[in-house]
Amino acid sequence: MPTSLSPVRASTTTAPSPAGRVGQQLYPNYKVIVLNDDFNTFEHVANCLVQYIPHMTPDRAWQLTNQVHFEGQAIVWVGPQEPAELYHQQLLRAGLTMAPLEPS
């Protein structure tokens, strides 16, 4: 079973190239990043990660929560844009301080 931070293959689409040949274009993956703040508790951050990030284990959530606290941020998930937007929005609604989504 993959971990929450295991690489996800980028989606591909077929598009004509300038010379009329068909080529593949990759869709970028996006990073979901939690930022440190002065009001969320360690427990709340870890619980939110377990609740909203697929395959997140409590142990991994605590590791990431410590990274957020000590380093100021942590990438908690990387993958296609649509699920990244969903996880970002869910964590934001739960009160976590989030960086804007960015391509990885």
DSSP file (Angstrom, degrees, kcal/mol; ACC not computed):
  #  RESIDUE AA STRUCTURE BP1 BP2  ACC     N-H-->O    O-->H-N    N-H-->O    O-->H-N    TCO  KAPPA ALPHA  PHI   PSI    X-CA   Y-CA   Z-CA
    1    1 A M              0   0    0      0, 0.0     2,-0.0     0, 0.0     0, 0.0   0.000 360.0 360.0 360.0 129.8    0.0    0.0    0.0
    2    2 A P        -     0   0    0      0, 0.0     2,-0.1     0, 0.0     0, 0.0  -0.354 360.0-120.4 -71.9 150.5    1.5    3.4   -1.0
    3    3 A T    >   -     0   0    0      1,-0.1     3,-1.6    -2,-0.0    53,-0.1  -0.387  31.4-101.9 -80.5 168.2    2.2    6.0    1.6
    4    4 A S  T 3  S+     0   0    0     51,-0.4    74,-0.7     1,-0.3    52,-0.1   0.733 122.5  45.9 -65.3 -21.1    0.5    9.4    1.4
    5    5 A L  T 3  S+     0   0    0     72,-0.2    -1,-0.3     2,-0.1    72,-0.1   0.275  80.9 124.7-106.0  11.9    3.7   10.9    0.1
    6    6 A S  S <  S-     0   0    0     -3,-1.6    72,-0.2     1,-0.1     0, 0.0  -0.442  74.5 -93.5 -68.9 146.4    4.5    8.3   -2.5
    7    7 A P        -     0   0    0      0, 0.0     2,-0.5     0, 0.0    -1,-0.1  -0.307  36.6-149.5 -62.7 140.9    5.0    9.7   -6.0
    8    8 A V        -     0   0    0     -3,-0.1     2,-0.1     3,-0.0    21,-0.1  -0.935  22.7-112.9-110.9 133.2    1.9    9.7   -8.1
    9    9 A R        -     0   0    0     -2,-0.5     2,-0.1     1,-0.1     0, 0.0  -0.420  34.3-116.0 -65.5 136.6    2.3    9.3  -11.8
   10   10 A A        -     0   0    0     -2,-0.1    -1,-0.1     1,-0.1     2,-0.1  -0.458  31.3-110.8 -70.9 145.1    1.3   12.5  -13.7
   11   11 A S        -     0   0    0     16,-0.2    16,-2.9    -2,-0.1     2,-0.3  -0.394  32.9-147.0 -72.5 154.0   -1.7   12.1  -16.0
   12   12 A T  E     -A   26   0A   0     14,-0.2     2,-0.3    -2,-0.1    14,-0.2  -0.906  13.2-169.6-123.8 154.9   -1.0   12.3  -19.7
   13   13 A T  E     -A   25   0A   0     12,-1.6    12,-2.4    -2,-0.3     2,-0.5  -0.960  25.3-120.0-134.7 154.9   -3.0   13.6  -22.7
   14   14 A T  E     +A   24   0A   0     -2,-0.3    10,-0.2    10,-0.2     8,-0.0  -0.851  37.5 169.2 -99.1 128.4   -2.4   13.2  -26.4
   15   15 A A  E     -A   23   0A   0      8,-2.3     8,-2.7    -2,-0.5     2,-0.1  -0.986  37.8-104.4-137.5 145.9   -2.0   16.5  -28.3
   16   16 A P  E     -A   22   0A   0      0, 0.0     6,-0.3     0, 0.0     5,-0.1  -0.463  35.0-135.6 -69.3 140.6   -0.8   17.3  -31.8
   17   17 A S    >   -     0   0    0      4,-4.7     3,-2.5    -2,-0.1     5,-0.0  -0.454  30.6 -97.6 -87.2 167.5    2.7   18.7  -32.0
   18   18 A P  T 3  S+     0   0    0      0, 0.0    -1,-0.1     0, 0.0     0, 0.0   0.828 125.4  55.4 -56.4 -31.5    3.5   21.6  -34.2
   19   19 A A  T 3  S-     0   0    0      2,-0.1     3,-0.1     1,-0.1     0, 0.0   0.369 124.4-103.4 -83.7   7.2    4.8   19.3  -37.0
   20   20 A G  S <  S+     0   0    0     -3,-2.5     2,-0.2     1,-0.3    -1,-0.1   0.415  82.1 129.8  87.6  -3.1    1.4   17.5  -36.9
   21   21 A R        -     0   0    0     -5,-0.1    -4,-4.7     1,-0.1     2,-0.4  -0.553  62.0-115.3 -83.7 152.5    2.7   14.5  -35.0
   22   22 A V  E     +A   16   0A   0     -6,-0.3     2,-0.3    -2,-0.2    -1,-0.1  -0.737  41.9 169.7 -88.9 132.2    0.9   13.3  -31.9
   23   23 A G  E     -A   15   0A   0     -8,-2.7    -8,-2.3    -2,-0.4     2,-0.4  -0.813  32.6-105.9-132.7 174.2    2.8   13.6  -28.6
   24   24 A Q  E     -A   14   0A   0     -2,-0.3     2,-0.4   -10,-0.2   -10,-0.2  -0.868  23.8-163.2-106.9 139.1    2.1   13.2  -24.9
   25   25 A Q  E     -A   13   0A   0    -12,-2.4   -12,-1.6    -2,-0.4     2,-0.3  -0.981  16.7-134.8-120.1 130.0    1.8   16.2  -22.6
   26   26 A L  E     -A   12   0A   0     -2,-0.4   -14,-0.2   -14,-0.2   -15,-0.0  -0.613   6.2-138.5 -86.6 141.3    2.1   15.6  -18.8
   27   27 A Y        -     0   0    0    -16,-2.9   -16,-0.2    -2,-0.3     2,-0.1  -0.822  33.1-117.1 -88.9 136.3   -0.3   17.2  -16.3
   28   28 A P        -     0   0    0      0, 0.0    53,-0.5     0, 0.0     2,-0.2  -0.366  18.2-124.5 -74.1 152.8    1.7   18.4  -13.3
   29   29 A N        -     0   0    0     51,-0.1    75,-2.9   -19,-0.1     2,-0.3  -0.566  26.0-136.3 -84.1 160.5    1.2   17.0   -9.8
   30   30 A Y  E     -BC  79 103B   0     49,-3.7    49,-2.0    73,-0.3     2,-0.4  -0.910   4.8-132.0-122.6 149.2    0.4   19.5   -7.0
   31   31 A K  E     -BC  78 102B   0     71,-2.7    71,-1.0    -2,-0.3     2,-0.6  -0.848   7.0-151.8-102.3 133.1    1.7   19.8   -3.5
   32   32 A V  E     -B   77   0B   0     45,-2.9    44,-2.9    -2,-0.4    45,-1.0  -0.928  23.4-171.3-100.8 117.3   -0.6   20.2   -0.5
   33   33 A I  E     -B   75   0B   0     -2,-0.6    66,-2.2    66,-0.4     2,-0.4  -0.944  14.7-155.1-121.1 126.0    1.4   22.1    2.2
   34   34 A V  E     -BD  74  98B   0     40,-2.4    40,-1.8    -2,-0.5     2,-0.3  -0.833  16.4-150.5 -96.7 135.3    0.4   22.8    5.8
   35   35 A L  E     -BD  73  97B   0     62,-3.4    62,-0.5    -2,-0.4    38,-0.3  -0.739  18.9-106.2-104.9 153.2    2.0   25.8    7.4
   36   36 A N        +     0   0    0     36,-2.2     2,-0.3    -2,-0.3    33,-0.1  -0.437  42.9 170.9 -71.6 149.1    2.8   26.4   11.1
   37   37 A D        -     0   0    0      3,-0.2    35,-0.0    -2,-0.1    59,-0.0  -0.903  41.5-114.5-148.4 177.7    0.6   28.8   13.1
   38   38 A D  S    S+     0   0    0     -2,-0.3    -2,-0.0     1,-0.1     3,-0.0   0.317 103.3  47.4-100.5   7.6    0.1   29.8   16.7
   39   39 A F  S    S+     0   0    0      2,-0.1     2,-0.4     1,-0.0    -1,-0.1   0.673  84.0  84.8-126.2 -22.0   -3.4   28.5   17.3
   40   40 A N  S    S-     0   0    0     55,-0.1    -3,-0.2     4,-0.0     2,-0.1  -0.688  70.5-132.7 -84.7 136.3   -3.8   24.9   16.0
   41   41 A T     >  -     0   0    0     -2,-0.4     4,-2.3     1,-0.1     5,-0.2  -0.445  19.8-114.4 -81.1 159.3   -2.7   22.2   18.5
   42   42 A F  H  > S+     0   0    0      1,-0.2     4,-2.7     2,-0.2     5,-0.2   0.928 118.1  52.6 -54.7 -46.1   -0.4   19.3   17.5
   43   43 A E  H  > S+     0   0    0      1,-0.2     4,-2.6     2,-0.2    -1,-0.2   0.900 108.2  49.4 -61.2 -42.7   -3.3   16.9   18.1
   44   44 A H  H  > S+     0   0    0      2,-0.2     4,-2.4     1,-0.2    -1,-0.2   0.931 112.6  47.2 -63.8 -45.0   -5.7   18.8   15.9
   45   45 A V  H  X S+     0   0    0     -4,-2.3     4,-2.3     2,-0.2    -2,-0.2   0.949 114.4  46.4 -61.4 -49.2   -3.3   19.0   13.0
   46   46 A A  H  X S+     0   0    0     -4,-2.7     4,-2.1     1,-0.2    -2,-0.2   0.912 112.9  49.9 -60.8 -43.3   -2.4   15.3   13.3
   47   47 A N  H  X S+     0   0    0     -4,-2.6     4,-2.3    -5,-0.2    -1,-0.2   0.893 109.9  50.8 -63.8 -39.9   -6.1   14.3   13.5
   48   48 A C  H  X S+     0   0    0     -4,-2.4     4,-2.7     2,-0.2     5,-0.4   0.911 108.7  51.6 -64.0 -42.0   -7.0   16.4   10.4
   49   49 A L  H  X S+     0   0    0     -4,-2.3     4,-2.2     1,-0.2     7,-0.2   0.925 112.3  45.7 -61.2 -44.0   -4.2   14.8    8.4
   50   50 A V  H  < S+     0   0    0     -4,-2.1     6,-0.3     1,-0.2    -1,-0.2   0.903 116.1  47.3 -64.4 -40.3   -5.5   11.3    9.3
   51   51 A Q  H  < S+     0   0    0     -4,-2.3    -2,-0.2    -5,-0.2    -1,-0.2   0.883 125.3  24.2 -70.1 -39.6   -9.1   12.3    8.6
   52   52 A Y  H  < S+     0   0    0     -4,-2.7    -3,-0.2    -5,-0.1    -2,-0.2   0.694 103.6  76.3-107.4 -20.7   -8.6   14.0    5.2
   53   53 A I  S >< S-     0   0    0     -4,-2.2     3,-1.7    -5,-0.4   -49,-0.1  -0.835  84.3-117.8 -97.8 121.1   -5.4   12.6    3.6
   54   54 A P  T 3  S+     0   0    0      0, 0.0     3,-0.1     0, 0.0    -2,-0.1  -0.245  92.3   5.1 -58.7 139.3   -5.8    9.1    2.1
   55   55 A H  T 3  S+     0   0    0      1,-0.2     2,-0.5    -5,-0.1   -51,-0.4   0.595  87.8 153.1  65.6  14.3   -3.7    6.4    3.6
   56   56 A M    <   -     0   0    0     -3,-1.7    -1,-0.2    -6,-0.3    -3,-0.0  -0.624  31.5-152.4 -76.8 125.0   -2.3    8.7    6.3
   57   57 A T     >  -     0   0    0     -2,-0.5     4,-2.6    -3,-0.1     5,-0.2  -0.629  23.9-116.7 -91.9 155.7   -1.3    6.8    9.4
   58   58 A P  H  > S+     0   0    0      0, 0.0     4,-2.1     0, 0.0     5,-0.2   0.898 116.1  52.6 -57.4 -40.0   -1.3    8.3   12.8
   59   59 A D  H  > S+     0   0    0      1,-0.2     4,-1.9     2,-0.2     5,-0.1   0.931 111.6  44.8 -62.8 -45.2    2.5    7.9   13.1
   60   60 A R  H  > S+     0   0    0      1,-0.2     4,-2.5     2,-0.2     5,-0.2   0.888 110.5  55.4 -66.2 -38.1    3.1    9.6    9.8
   61   61 A A  H  X S+     0   0    0     -4,-2.6     4,-2.4     1,-0.2    -1,-0.2   0.898 108.3  48.3 -61.2 -40.6    0.6   12.4   10.7
   62   62 A W  H  X S+     0   0    0     -4,-2.1     4,-2.3     2,-0.2    -1,-0.2   0.880 109.7  52.5 -68.6 -37.1    2.6   13.1   13.9
   63   63 A Q  H  X S+     0   0    0     -4,-1.9     4,-2.0     2,-0.2    -2,-0.2   0.938 113.0  44.2 -60.8 -45.8    5.9   13.1   12.0
   64   64 A L  H  X S+     0   0    0     -4,-2.5     4,-2.6     2,-0.2    -2,-0.2   0.875 110.5  54.9 -67.3 -37.7    4.4   15.7    9.6
   65   65 A T  H  X S+     0   0    0     -4,-2.4     4,-2.2     2,-0.2    -1,-0.2   0.910 109.0  48.1 -62.1 -42.4    2.9   17.7   12.4
   66   66 A N  H  X S+     0   0    0     -4,-2.3     4,-3.0     2,-0.2     5,-0.3   0.890 110.1  52.4 -64.0 -39.0    6.3   17.9   14.1
   67   67 A Q  H  X>S+     0   0    0     -4,-2.0     4,-2.8     2,-0.2     6,-0.7   0.918 108.2  51.1 -62.8 -42.9    7.8   19.0   10.7
   68   68 A V  H  X5S+     0   0    0     -4,-2.6     4,-1.3     4,-0.2   -32,-0.3   0.938 114.9  43.7 -57.6 -46.5    5.2   21.7   10.4
   69   69 A H  H  <5S+     0   0    0     -4,-2.2    -2,-0.2     1,-0.2    -1,-0.2   0.938 123.4  32.6 -66.3 -48.5    6.1   22.9   13.9
   70   70 A F  H  <5S+     0   0    0     -4,-3.0    -2,-0.2     1,-0.2    -3,-0.2   0.782 130.8  31.0 -85.4 -28.0    9.9   22.8   13.7
   71   71 A E  H  <5S-     0   0    0     -4,-2.8    -3,-0.2    -5,-0.3    -2,-0.2   0.520 103.7-117.3-108.5  -8.3   10.4   23.6   10.1
   72   72 A G  S  <<S+     0   0    0     -4,-1.3   -36,-2.2    -5,-0.5     2,-0.3   0.222  84.5  25.3  94.0 -15.4    7.4   25.9    9.5
   73   73 A Q  E     -B   35   0B   0     -6,-0.7     2,-0.3   -38,-0.3   -38,-0.2  -0.981  57.3-158.6-168.0 163.0    5.7   23.7    6.9
   74   74 A A  E     -B   34   0B   0    -40,-1.8   -40,-2.4    -2,-0.3     2,-0.7  -0.970  24.6-126.2-151.2 139.3    5.3   20.2    5.6
   75   75 A I  E     +B   33   0B   0     -2,-0.3   -42,-0.2   -42,-0.2     3,-0.1  -0.777  30.7 177.7 -80.6 117.4    4.2   18.7    2.3
   76   76 A V  E     +     0   0B   0    -44,-2.9     2,-0.3    -2,-0.7   -43,-0.2   0.601  61.4   9.2-102.5 -13.5    1.4   16.4    3.3
   77   77 A W  E     -B   32   0B   0    -45,-1.0   -45,-2.9   -72,-0.1     2,-0.4  -0.950  55.0-166.8-163.6 145.0    0.3   15.1   -0.1
   78   78 A V  E     +B   31   0B   0    -74,-0.7   -47,-0.2    -2,-0.3     3,-0.0  -0.999  39.7  93.1-135.2 132.0    1.4   15.2   -3.7
   79   79 A G  E     -B   30   0B   0    -49,-2.0   -49,-3.7    -2,-0.4    25,-0.1  -0.982  67.8 -12.8 174.0-165.8   -0.7   14.2   -6.7
   80   80 A P     >  -     0   0    0      0, 0.0     4,-1.9     0, 0.0     5,-0.2  -0.088  63.5-112.2 -58.2 155.2   -3.1   15.3   -9.4
   81   81 A Q  H  > S+     0   0    0    -53,-0.5     4,-2.7     1,-0.2     5,-0.2   0.878 107.4  56.3 -59.4 -46.0   -4.7   18.7   -9.2
   82   82 A E  H  > S+     0   0    0      1,-0.2     4,-1.8     2,-0.2    -1,-0.2   0.940 113.1  38.0 -61.5 -51.6   -8.4   17.7   -8.5
   83   83 A P  H  > S+     0   0    0      0, 0.0     4,-2.8     0, 0.0     5,-0.3   0.872 114.1  57.9 -67.1 -31.8   -7.8   15.6   -5.4
   84   84 A A  H  X S+     0   0    0     -4,-1.9     4,-2.5     1,-0.2    -2,-0.2   0.922 106.3  49.1 -60.0 -42.4   -5.1   18.1   -4.3
   85   85 A E  H  X S+     0   0    0     -4,-2.7     4,-2.4     2,-0.2    -1,-0.2   0.906 111.4  50.0 -61.9 -41.7   -7.7   20.9   -4.4
   86   86 A L  H  X S+     0   0    0     -4,-1.8     4,-2.5    -5,-0.2    -2,-0.2   0.955 113.3  43.6 -62.2 -51.6  -10.1   18.7   -2.4
   87   87 A Y  H  X S+     0   0    0     -4,-2.8     4,-2.4     1,-0.2     5,-0.2   0.896 113.7  52.2 -63.6 -40.1   -7.6   17.8    0.4
   88   88 A H  H  X S+     0   0    0     -4,-2.5     4,-2.3    -5,-0.3    -1,-0.2   0.941 111.9  45.8 -59.1 -48.7   -6.4   21.5    0.5
   89   89 A Q  H  X S+     0   0    0     -4,-2.4     4,-2.7     2,-0.2    -2,-0.2   0.894 111.9  51.1 -64.1 -41.6  -10.0   22.7    0.9
   90   90 A Q  H  X S+     0   0    0     -4,-2.5     4,-1.4     2,-0.2    -1,-0.2   0.918 112.6  45.5 -63.7 -43.6  -10.9   20.1    3.6
   91   91 A L  H  <>S+     0   0    0     -4,-2.4     5,-2.2     2,-0.2     4,-0.2   0.887 112.8  51.2 -67.8 -37.9   -7.8   21.0    5.7
   92   92 A L  H ><5S+     0   0    0     -4,-2.3     3,-1.7    -5,-0.2    -2,-0.2   0.927 109.3  49.9 -62.6 -46.1   -8.5   24.7    5.3
   93   93 A R  H 3<5S+     0   0    0     -4,-2.7    -1,-0.2     1,-0.3    -2,-0.2   0.796 103.9  59.9 -63.4 -28.6  -12.1   24.3    6.4
   94   94 A A  T 3<5S-     0   0    0     -4,-1.4    -1,-0.3    -5,-0.2    -2,-0.2   0.505 125.9-102.6 -78.6  -3.4  -10.8   22.3    9.4
   95   95 A G  T < 5S+     0   0    0     -3,-1.7    -3,-0.2     1,-0.3    -2,-0.1   0.473  72.7 142.5 100.3   3.1   -8.9   25.4   10.4
   96   96 A L      < -     0   0    0     -5,-2.2     2,-0.6   -52,-0.1    -1,-0.3  -0.454  55.9-115.5 -75.7 152.2   -5.3   24.5    9.3
   97   97 A T  E     -D   35   0B   0    -62,-0.5   -62,-3.4    -2,-0.1     2,-0.4  -0.793  41.2-166.7 -89.0 120.6   -3.1   27.2    7.9
   98   98 A M  E     -D   34   0B   0     -2,-0.6   -64,-0.2   -64,-0.2     3,-0.1  -0.861  20.3-134.6-116.9 141.4   -2.4   26.2    4.3
   99   99 A A        -     0   0    0    -66,-2.2   -66,-0.4    -2,-0.4     3,-0.1  -0.537  47.6 -88.9 -76.9 156.1    0.0   27.4    1.6
  100  100 A P        -     0   0    0      0, 0.0    -1,-0.1     0, 0.0   -69,-0.1  -0.353  53.2 -93.3 -61.4 149.2   -1.5   27.9   -1.8
  101  101 A L        -     0   0    0    -69,-0.1   -69,-0.1    -3,-0.1   -71,-0.0  -0.386  51.1-174.7 -61.1 141.3   -1.5   24.8   -4.0
  102  102 A E  E     -C   31   0B   0    -71,-1.0   -71,-2.7    -3,-0.1    -3,-0.0  -0.998  29.6-103.0-140.7 145.1    1.6   24.7   -6.2
  103  103 A P  E      C   30   0B   0      0, 0.0   -73,-0.3     0, 0.0     0, 0.0  -0.333 360.0 360.0 -61.6 145.9    2.8   22.4   -8.9
  104  104 A S              0   0    0    -75,-2.9   -74,-0.1   -25,-0.1   -26,-0.0   0.453 360.0 360.0 -92.3 360.0    5.4   19.9   -7.8
